[in-house]
């Protein structure tokens, strides 16, 4: 392993906040519940299942960058290298049958957190797929978000040996980290 090789990674999928709530994309308009405080209205923040990679504060910083239709749901841990191992095949198996967006988060040996949001599920494909809502991010040490520039449509590509998210002149997320 190289020094920049990710040691821990997690993959999250959104879940309905209430049993009857639709998942993102199933309803045209969704409202975000709010909590009432003493004289103020505070926005409801979705929960993130416990992770050793991404903490609540970092998740809250990412939320404003998600497309609005994905912000009102809690996120469930689907894949974790600590639990599921480091195999891409295991990650792809966990994603089988999924159509919802994903949040992929990695932490390297130096403790740097980076990852990607994709509005489409991760899968094996012979070509790039996804939408312009896909973005890369890094906390080094402050949050930096790398959104689609519009110069190409290389969002996500997965094969049995490599997972690529983003492809451009400056940044891309590969299995080895931000390049």
C-alpha positions in Angstrom: 0.0 0.0 0.0 1.2 3.5 -0.7 1.1 6.3 1.9 -2.1 7.7 0.3 -4.0 4.4 0.2 -7.3 4.7 2.0 -7.5 2.5 5.0 -11.2 2.9 5.9 -14.2 3.6 3.7 -17.9 3.7 4.1 -20.8 3.9 1.7 -24.2 5.3 2.7 -27.7 5.2 1.1 -30.6 7.5 2.1 -33.5 6.0 4.0 -37.0 7.4 4.5 -37.2 9.5 7.6 -40.6 8.0 8.4 -41.9 4.5 7.4 -44.3 5.9 4.8 -42.0 8.6 3.4 -40.9 8.1 -0.2 -37.3 7.7 -1.1 -35.7 10.5 -3.2 -37.0 10.6 -6.7 -40.3 8.9 -5.7 -42.2 12.1 -5.1 -42.1 15.4 -6.9 -42.1 17.7 -3.9 -40.7 16.9 -0.4 -40.7 19.0 2.7 -38.1 18.9 5.3 -39.5 18.6 8.9 -38.5 21.2 11.4 -38.1 21.2 15.1 -39.6 24.0 17.2 -37.3 25.7 19.7 -37.9 28.5 22.3 -38.8 31.3 19.9 -36.8 29.9 17.0 -37.2 27.4 14.3 -34.3 25.0 13.8 -33.9 22.9 10.6 -34.2 19.2 11.1 -30.9 17.4 10.4 -31.0 13.9 9.1 -29.1 11.2 11.0 -26.1 9.4 9.8 -25.5 5.8 11.0 -22.4 5.6 13.2 -19.1 5.5 11.3 -15.4 5.6 12.2 -14.8 7.5 9.0 -17.4 10.3 8.8 -18.6 12.1 11.9 -21.8 14.1 12.4 -20.1 17.5 12.1 -18.5 16.6 8.8 -21.9 15.2 7.5 -23.6 18.5 8.5 -21.0 20.4 6.5 -21.7 18.2 3.4 -25.6 18.5 3.6 -25.9 21.9 1.9 -24.0 20.5 -1.1 -26.5 17.6 -1.7 -29.3 18.1 -4.2 -32.4 19.3 -2.3 -34.4 16.1 -3.0 -31.8 14.1 -1.0 -31.4 16.3 2.1 -34.5 15.3 4.1 -33.6 11.6 4.6 -31.4 9.8 7.1 -28.5 7.8 5.7 -27.8 4.2 6.4 -24.4 2.5 6.3 -24.4 -0.1 3.5 -20.7 -0.9 3.1 -17.8 -0.5 5.5 -14.2 -1.8 4.9 -13.9 -2.6 8.6 -16.9 -4.9 8.5 -17.0 -5.9 4.8 -13.3 -6.0 3.8 -11.5 -4.1 1.1 -12.8 -5.9 -2.0 -14.5 -3.8 -4.7 -16.5 -7.0 -5.5 -18.0 -6.8 -2.0 -18.9 -3.1 -2.5 -20.6 -4.0 -5.8 -22.5 -6.9 -4.2 -23.8 -4.5 -1.5 -25.0 -2.1 -4.2 -26.9 -4.8 -6.3 -30.5 -3.8 -6.8 -30.0 -0.3 -5.4 -31.0 2.8 -7.4 -30.7 5.5 -4.8 -27.8 8.0 -4.5 -24.7 7.1 -2.5 -22.2 8.9 -0.3 -18.8 7.3 -0.5 -16.4 8.4 2.3 -12.7 7.4 2.8 -10.1 8.1 5.5 -6.4 7.7 4.7 -3.5 6.8 6.9 -2.9 10.5 7.7 -6.6 10.9 8.9 -7.6 12.9 5.8 -11.3 12.4 4.9 -12.4 12.6 1.2 -15.0 11.1 -0.9 -17.8 11.5 -3.4 -21.6 12.0 -3.7 -23.3 10.3 -6.6 -27.0 10.7 -7.4 -26.9 7.2 -8.9 -25.9 3.9 -7.4 -22.4 2.5 -7.9 -22.2 -0.4 -10.3 -19.9 -2.2 -12.7 -20.1 -0.6 -16.1 -18.2 -0.6 -19.4 -18.6 3.2 -19.7 -19.0 6.3 -17.5 -22.5 7.0 -16.1 -24.1 9.4 -13.6 -25.3 13.0 -13.5 -23.9 16.5 -13.0 -25.1 16.3 -9.4 -22.1 14.0 -8.7 -19.3 15.8 -6.7 -16.1 15.1 -5.0 -15.1 16.5 -1.6 -12.2 16.6 0.7 -11.7 17.7 4.3 -8.1 18.9 4.3 -8.4 20.4 6.8 -11.5 22.4 5.8 -14.3 21.1 3.5 -13.6 21.6 -0.2 -16.2 20.5 -2.7 -15.4 19.8 -6.4 -18.6 20.1 -8.4 -19.1 19.3 -12.1 -17.5 21.9 -14.4 -19.5 20.9 -17.4 -16.4 20.1 -19.5 -17.2 16.4 -19.8 -19.7 13.7 -18.6 -17.2 11.4 -16.9 -19.0 11.0 -13.5 -18.7 7.4 -12.3 -17.1 4.2 -13.8 -16.6 0.9 -12.1 -15.0 -2.3 -13.2 -13.8 -5.2 -11.2 -10.4 -3.6 -10.5 -11.1 0.1 -10.4 -13.7 2.6 -9.2 -13.4 6.1 -10.7 -15.5 9.1 -9.7 -15.0 12.2 -11.6 -12.4 12.8 -14.3 -11.0 16.1 -15.3 -8.0 18.2 -15.5 -7.6 18.7 -11.7 -9.3 16.1 -9.5 -10.6 12.6 -9.6 -11.4 10.0 -6.9 -10.0 6.6 -7.7 -9.5 3.6 -5.5 -6.2 5.1 -4.4 -7.6 8.5 -3.4 -7.9 12.0 -4.9 -5.6 12.3 -7.9 
